[in-house]
């Protein structure tokens, strides 16, 4: 077999192994199921009455794009913790001793974690409908919005894969992951309108990829942010294109970095 076909086959085996692990330890799904529900209920009821949008739009419809973006980012923790756990238990050394592609372990890990994000989006979408969120656009646009969230989540999981190979244990994963995810999430338009920021901070928020992902999801779902529409930043005027650029850049940069770190960590 040529190298690409071999890598894909090996990756499929690793992905199946990760999914079987969830089936045998169903408690792992508790976080996947409960976290999206908690995020939606917490932000909609706590912030829903405290934040008013300038045009009188529903804050809950405004909120969902940001919660979707935040949840898929947190899904990357599964990638980091899973790799860190395999490293600690010596499974990565076992994989390395087998006649398989080095990239397969990482590709299989990131691919299997897409299933977590799919499940999270389904649960979160249903919870959003219960609290008053509605898709105002077409069905195709809504499906495109969910697809964009999943594609960006997959790209972001390569950052988390790199972190998972760097940290010494799964216990360190949460702290190191939050150092990446929290600034990206809260220095964005995920939970408050863009008009809430000013000066240099506003420019940072406008060019934050999470802001673009959030705005792209809102536009595709038909839940627009009036303040973002008034922005002159290219990232806010073309959020889908800007998100796709970041998606490609993350894969191009962190896939080879992760593979190189995998070889170093197990060499």
C-alpha positions as CSV (number, residue, x, y, z in Angstrom):
1,X,0.0,0.0,0.0
2,X,1.2,3.5,-0.6
3,X,1.7,5.8,2.4
4,X,-1.6,7.8,2.2
5,X,-3.8,4.7,2.0
6,X,-1.8,3.1,4.8
7,X,-2.1,6.2,7.0
8,X,-5.9,6.4,6.4
9,X,-6.4,2.7,7.3
10,X,-4.3,3.0,10.4
11,X,-6.1,6.2,11.4
12,X,-9.5,4.4,11.0
13,X,-8.3,1.6,13.4
14,X,-7.2,4.2,16.0
15,X,-10.5,6.1,15.7
16,X,-12.5,2.9,16.1
17,X,-10.4,2.1,19.2
18,X,-11.2,5.5,20.8
19,X,-15.0,5.1,20.1
20,X,-15.1,1.6,21.5
21,X,-13.5,3.0,24.7
22,X,-16.4,5.4,25.1
23,X,-18.8,2.5,24.6
24,X,-17.2,0.5,27.3
25,X,-16.9,3.5,29.7
26,X,-20.2,5.4,29.1
27,X,-19.5,7.8,32.0
28,X,-17.2,9.6,29.5
29,X,-20.4,10.8,27.8
30,X,-21.6,12.6,30.9
31,X,-19.4,15.6,30.2
32,X,-20.5,15.6,26.5
33,X,-24.2,15.6,27.4
34,X,-24.3,17.8,30.5
35,X,-21.8,20.5,29.6
36,X,-23.7,21.9,26.6
37,X,-27.0,21.9,28.6
38,X,-25.2,23.7,31.5
39,X,-23.7,26.3,29.2
40,X,-27.0,27.1,27.5
41,X,-29.0,27.4,30.7
42,X,-26.4,29.3,32.6
43,X,-25.7,32.0,30.1
44,X,-29.3,32.3,28.8
45,X,-30.9,32.7,32.3
46,X,-28.0,34.5,34.1
47,X,-27.0,36.9,31.3
48,X,-30.2,37.0,29.4
49,X,-31.8,39.5,31.7
50,X,-28.7,41.6,32.2
51,X,-27.6,42.3,28.7
52,X,-29.7,44.2,26.2
53,X,-29.0,44.3,22.5
54,X,-29.3,47.7,20.8
55,X,-32.0,46.8,18.3
56,X,-34.1,44.8,20.8
57,X,-33.1,41.4,19.4
58,X,-33.4,38.3,21.5
59,X,-30.2,37.8,23.6
60,X,-30.8,34.0,23.6
61,X,-30.6,33.9,19.8
62,X,-27.6,36.1,20.0
63,X,-26.1,33.9,22.6
64,X,-26.3,30.5,20.9
65,X,-23.6,31.2,18.2
66,X,-21.2,32.0,21.0
67,X,-22.1,29.0,23.1
68,X,-21.7,26.8,20.0
69,X,-18.3,28.2,19.4
70,X,-17.2,27.8,23.0
71,X,-18.4,24.2,23.3
72,X,-16.6,23.0,20.2
73,X,-13.4,24.6,21.6
74,X,-13.8,22.8,24.9
75,X,-14.3,19.6,23.0
76,X,-10.6,19.8,22.1
77,X,-9.9,18.9,25.8
78,X,-10.8,15.3,25.0
79,X,-8.1,15.2,22.4
80,X,-5.4,16.6,24.7
81,X,-6.5,14.5,27.7
82,X,-6.8,11.3,25.6
83,X,-3.3,11.6,24.2
84,X,-1.8,12.6,27.6
85,X,-3.5,9.5,29.2
86,X,-2.2,7.2,26.4
87,X,1.3,8.7,26.9
88,X,1.2,8.1,30.7
89,X,0.0,4.5,30.4
90,X,2.6,3.6,27.8
91,X,0.0,2.9,25.0
92,X,1.8,5.4,22.7
93,X,5.0,3.3,23.1
94,X,3.0,0.2,22.1
95,X,1.6,2.0,19.1
96,X,5.0,3.1,18.1
97,X,6.3,-0.6,18.2
98,X,3.6,-1.5,15.6
99,X,4.1,-1.2,11.8
100,X,1.9,1.8,11.5
101,X,2.1,5.4,10.4
102,X,3.2,7.9,13.1
103,X,0.5,10.3,12.0
104,X,-2.2,7.7,12.3
105,X,-2.4,7.9,16.1
106,X,-3.0,11.6,16.0
107,X,-5.3,11.6,13.0
108,X,-7.4,8.8,14.5
109,X,-7.6,10.7,17.8
110,X,-8.7,14.0,16.3
111,X,-11.2,12.2,13.9
112,X,-12.9,10.2,16.6
113,X,-13.3,13.4,18.7
114,X,-15.4,14.9,16.0
115,X,-18.2,12.5,17.2
116,X,-18.1,14.2,20.6
117,X,-18.6,17.6,19.0
118,X,-21.5,16.3,16.9
119,X,-23.2,15.0,19.9
120,X,-22.5,18.2,21.8
121,X,-24.0,20.3,19.0
122,X,-27.1,18.1,18.9
123,X,-27.7,18.3,22.6
124,X,-27.0,22.0,22.7
125,X,-29.2,22.8,19.8
126,X,-32.1,21.0,21.4
127,X,-31.5,22.8,24.7
128,X,-31.4,26.1,22.8
129,X,-34.7,25.4,21.2
130,X,-36.2,24.8,24.6
131,X,-35.0,28.2,25.9
132,X,-36.3,30.1,22.9
133,X,-33.5,30.0,20.3
134,X,-34.7,29.7,16.7
135,X,-33.0,29.3,13.4
136,X,-34.2,32.2,11.3
137,X,-32.3,31.2,8.1
138,X,-32.8,28.3,5.7
139,X,-32.1,24.7,6.5
140,X,-29.1,24.6,4.2
141,X,-27.6,27.7,5.8
142,X,-28.1,26.1,9.3
143,X,-26.4,22.9,8.2
144,X,-23.6,25.0,6.8
145,X,-23.3,26.7,10.1
146,X,-23.0,23.4,12.0
147,X,-20.5,22.1,9.4
148,X,-18.3,25.2,9.9
149,X,-18.3,24.7,13.6
150,X,-17.2,21.1,13.2
151,X,-14.5,21.9,10.7
152,X,-13.1,24.6,12.9
153,X,-13.3,22.3,15.9
154,X,-11.3,19.6,14.1
155,X,-8.6,22.2,13.2
156,X,-8.5,23.4,16.8
157,X,-8.1,19.9,18.0
158,X,-4.7,19.8,16.5
159,X,-3.6,22.6,18.9
160,X,-4.9,20.4,21.7
161,X,-3.2,17.4,20.3
162,X,0.1,19.3,20.5
163,X,-0.6,20.3,24.1
164,X,-1.6,16.7,25.0
165,X,1.8,15.5,23.8
166,X,3.7,18.3,25.7
167,X,2.2,18.0,29.1
168,X,3.4,15.2,31.5
169,X,0.0,13.9,32.6
170,X,-3.8,14.2,32.0
171,X,-4.1,16.2,35.3
172,X,-2.1,19.1,33.7
173,X,-4.2,19.1,30.6
174,X,-7.2,21.0,32.1
175,X,-5.0,23.8,33.4
176,X,-3.0,24.2,30.2
177,X,-6.1,23.9,28.0
178,X,-7.9,26.6,29.9
179,X,-5.0,28.9,29.4
180,X,-5.6,28.6,25.7
181,X,-9.4,28.4,25.5
182,X,-10.5,31.0,28.1
183,X,-8.8,34.0,26.6
184,X,-9.9,33.1,23.1
185,X,-13.5,32.7,24.3
186,X,-13.9,35.7,26.5
187,X,-11.9,38.1,24.4
188,X,-14.5,37.7,21.7
189,X,-18.1,38.6,20.8
190,X,-19.3,35.3,22.0
191,X,-21.3,36.6,25.0
192,X,-21.4,40.3,24.7
193,X,-21.9,42.6,21.6
194,X,-18.9,43.9,19.8
195,X,-19.9,47.5,20.8
196,X,-19.0,46.7,24.4
197,X,-15.4,46.8,23.5
198,X,-13.3,49.9,22.6
199,X,-9.8,50.9,21.5
200,X,-7.2,48.2,21.2
201,X,-9.3,45.6,22.9
202,X,-12.0,46.0,20.2
203,X,-9.4,45.4,17.4
204,X,-8.2,42.2,19.2
205,X,-11.8,41.0,19.5
206,X,-12.6,41.8,15.9
207,X,-9.6,39.7,14.6
208,X,-10.0,36.9,17.1
209,X,-10.9,33.8,15.1
210,X,-13.5,32.8,17.8
211,X,-15.3,36.1,17.1
212,X,-15.3,35.3,13.4
213,X,-16.6,31.7,14.0
214,X,-19.3,33.1,16.3
215,X,-20.4,35.7,13.8
216,X,-20.3,33.2,11.0
217,X,-22.6,30.9,13.0
218,X,-25.0,33.7,13.8
219,X,-25.2,34.8,10.2
220,X,-25.8,31.2,8.9
221,X,-28.4,30.6,11.6
222,X,-30.1,34.0,10.9
223,X,-29.2,35.3,14.4
224,X,-27.1,38.4,13.5
225,X,-25.2,40.7,15.8
226,X,-26.1,44.4,14.9
227,X,-22.9,45.8,16.3
228,X,-20.8,43.3,14.3
229,X,-22.5,44.3,11.1
230,X,-21.4,47.9,11.7
231,X,-17.8,46.8,12.1
232,X,-15.4,47.8,9.2
233,X,-12.9,45.0,10.0
234,X,-12.6,42.5,7.2
235,X,-12.8,39.6,9.6
236,X,-16.3,40.7,10.7
237,X,-17.5,41.5,7.1
238,X,-16.4,38.1,5.8
239,X,-16.5,35.9,8.9
240,X,-17.0,32.6,7.0
241,X,-13.9,33.2,4.8
242,X,-11.9,34.4,7.8
243,X,-12.8,31.3,9.8
244,X,-11.9,29.0,6.9
245,X,-8.5,30.7,6.5
246,X,-7.8,30.1,10.2
247,X,-9.0,26.5,9.9
248,X,-6.6,25.8,7.1
249,X,-3.8,27.6,8.9
250,X,-4.2,25.6,12.2
251,X,-4.1,22.3,10.4
252,X,-1.1,23.3,8.2
253,X,0.9,24.5,11.3
254,X,-0.1,22.2,14.1
255,X,-0.5,18.8,12.3
256,X,3.3,18.6,11.4
257,X,4.2,20.1,14.8
258,X,2.1,17.4,16.6
259,X,3.6,14.6,14.5
260,X,7.1,15.9,15.2
261,X,6.3,16.1,19.0
262,X,4.9,12.6,18.8
263,X,8.1,11.3,17.4
264,X,10.1,13.1,20.0
265,X,7.9,12.0,22.9
266,X,8.1,8.4,22.0
267,X,11.6,8.3,20.5
